[in-house]
């Protein structure tokens, strides 16, 4: 006997109920970064190291956010004022980042959604749309810092005025468009190449500075002095609080899906493992760069009694006489320029993921990137032209305030989604990882609140 055909509205209701059973309010429709989604072939068989090679790349795009120009200031201040003591804080903050980025990879591969899509499909519109607006503001704030860092690098290297340097950073829009047409691997290769330049620049500077390596190793060990000394504690809070930025969580959960991994649970599980290894290796590289900045400041400025070096321009002017070579400031400026360029590229990609993920809008890539870059460059250009270098410093502080306010609205959904078995199925995060993530999220949010309170109190 044939079963009766259900009316259309009944069938639709049944489909909706079925979707809600898996924990999502909406079915996933369009992939993240559709033009490059699943475009990079992986190796389903063979030795682990060959499989890993196909997954190496996204982690380095993520790592860029952990060594952006905004992070340089805290590392420079910490090294110049307290020597090598805050290296342990840099290590701690990096461990926190590794856990959170591992959850991003798990969400992207396990659920088939980036963080923006997950928020859209899990929350009602009156929740997801405000989250989208707040995230867009945070990305613009991130981009402001990167744009200004790039402009300072251009100024130090070529004497280009900051006002013109800020506008020149818009050219990365065309660079990304060109590289993505060639393939996403070219974007990754560009980022890794600039990271290599940064690493070489700092390696030479560290060799010239000749730090006390015994003191460096000792600096990675925790000390109670950090808690007892208010000034040291404040800088430690700054280093940890500036570690995780909202756009990195959206970025990583999207770009891991450029890999053509399989659809079965075992294939996805292996993809999560390989993507996590990729991001962990890349973040350890980011730690080495941040530690190098701090070590350089300690070995040059702290050792000579200059304990209040915090501005990038200060370092450029002071480092040559201290290291005894005119090459040192050039290397520092090259590293800063490469860092700023990398950061603007990744922030622009994050902007595309966020807009497409939250509101499911599909714009031509050139329109998406011009819109994202314009939102960041216009206010940056206005402030630098109107106020000059002093205005850019105020803008950098303002950007950190915005990022501190936006962080909880990215980190809390990430932990919620990856801990939900209905949403993640067999790929749900292990309980130990969820517990660690909750502790890390609580610490980061509390530290950002503390930094915001201090900033407002100083006004």
Secondary structure by P-SEA (a helix, b strand, c coil): cccccccaaaaaaaaaaaaaaacccccccccccccccccbbbbccccaaaaaaaaccaaaaaacccccccaaaaaaaaaacccccaaaaaaaaaaaaaaaaaaaaaaaaaccccaaaaaaaccccccaaaaaaaaaaaaaaaaaaaaaaaaaaaaaaccccaaaaaaaccaaaaaaaaaaaacaaaaaaaaaaaaaaaaaaaaaaaaaaccaaaaaaaaacccccccccaaaaaaaaaaaaacccaaaaaaaacccccccccccaaaaaaaaaaaaaaaaaaaaaaaaaaaaaaaaaaaccccccccccccaaaaaacccccccccaaaaaaaaaaaaaaaaaaaaaaaaaaaaaaaaccccccaaaaaaaaaaacaaaaaaaaaaccaaaaaaaaaaaaaaaaaaccccaaaaaaaaacccccccccccaaaaaaaaaaaaaaaaaaaaaaaaaaaac
